[in-house]
Amino acid sequence: MIPVRGFEGARVGVLGLGRSGLSAARALRAGGAVPVCWDDNPEARDKAGTEGFEITELSHPRAFEDIACLIVSPGIPHLYPAPNKVVAIAQEAGVPVDNDIGLFFRSLALPEWSSFDVAPRVIAVTGSNGKSTTSALIHHLLLEAGKPAQLAGNIGRGVLDLDPPGDGGIVVLELSSYQTDLARALTPDVAVFTNFSADHLERHGGLGGYFAAKRRLFAEGGPDRAIIGVDEAEGRYLAGQLSEGPADDRVIRVSVERRLSGPGWTVGARKGFLSEYRKGRQVGSIDLRNVPGLPGAHNHQNACAAYAACRTLGLAPRVIEQGFATFAGLPHRSQRIAEKDGVIFVNDSKATNVDSALKALQAFASIRWICGGLEKEGGLAALAPGLAHVRKAYVIGREAAHFALQLEGVEAEICTDMAQAVQSAMAEAEPGDVVLLAPAAASFDQYDNFEQRGEDFMAEVRRRL
């Protein structure tokens, strides 16, 4: 645990008692603060109460008269589409609002770091798609290279549940826009921006607000190195803002769509080959085509970002290449789960938006596509470049009929539920086909989360093999 510093003897509100909220309450108490906790869920309150935390309703007007700060869990809105009522009361009272990420950065560095040979470092990864895989891959590469590394944030453990890093320790954080938007302290040593596409627009008041939340990791934090995916306009804009000129190697540009040129530091992948250039000269190259845990161009982009992050820490290209070969991938993200009679089954339930689903479609040549769910804003038109790879779509979800109507030129079967979709896809699949779950939609119309949807897909496949 990382005890929170700066609130010794103070009462600190904690709103939301899920994983991050309870972790924050424990770390605040370990640092000498008095957590004052609340959650609308009685079961969450009871769980916190059994650990001895003070449970106090925070929505009455005088609740914040003696509270120094309010710590808010990521799922609780603080601005758009409207602030949570407790957050609004805290803001009206002039009480600072923060989250566990802000507490982590303000509390991580300790006086004993001055005696370390190598000060601990933090790599923070954000972006619209691929940030979980990129974060996990960086962590894997570091461990394979013998480095003391921990993984936390939006993946793995809560940030305050980490062990205080020792001499040369490295913390890898995956940070969502919900986390970067509110954190009052953001000071990573290396920051990674994978890519950008429309998502969470209601929560951030539109596309500009969503980008602003991502941008805070770089603008507020001032990382020593910034690794920026520049295949979208937002990434090119961000790289330009951070760079002092074309040769500024504090900014590493990453692309899988074009060959980057110039005197700066770049990492790109084309036709399955990763290349690193510095000062106009190639200094590293890796063949990614046969790396089983990183299929498709979207995973090659993740590989480039992870490669760049590890290079900033001094890892040699061949050491990174060896680590790539042993990376198994993450559950529900281009996860190859089975093969039978020449048919491959891939679980990409994490493809909850159109952009991530498009990348999954472009990774395979002949697809039996299981898709559908709770549609997000913007429709499905952006999927068009990948639909040529689809032999047939098997559509699930409450909005299956409406979803199918938008798939112009694609044969579609309205299956509604996962069992029927898997049964039909398996019955019709031929050698060389990939039965792919890449929903291009949220899961909440039928499942609690994308993980549950992916588990259902895998269970239905395995039941029929």
Secondary structure, 3 states (H helix, E strand, C coil): CCCCCCCCCCEEEEECCCHHHHHHHHHHHHCCCEEEEECCCHHHHHHHHHCCCEECCCCCCCCCCCEEEEEECCCCCCCCCCCCHHHHHHHHCCCCEECHHHHHHHHCCCHHHHHCCCCCEEEEEECCCCHHHHHHHHHHHHHHCCCCEEEEECCCECHHHCCCCCCCCEEEEECCHHHHHHCCCCCCCEEEECCCCCCCHHHHCCHHHHHHHHHHHHHCCCCCEEEEECCCHHHHHHHHHHCCCCCCCCEEEEECCCCCCCCCEEEEEECCEEEEEECCEEEEEEECCCCCCCCHHHHHHHHHHHHHHHHHCCCCHHHHHHHHHCCCCCCCCCEEEEEECCEEEEECCCCCCHHHHHHHHCCCCCEEEEECCECCCCCCHHHHHHHHHEEEEEEECCCHHHHHHCCCCCCEEEEECHHHHHHHHHHHCCCCCEEEECCCCECCCCCCCHHHHHHHHHHHHHHHC
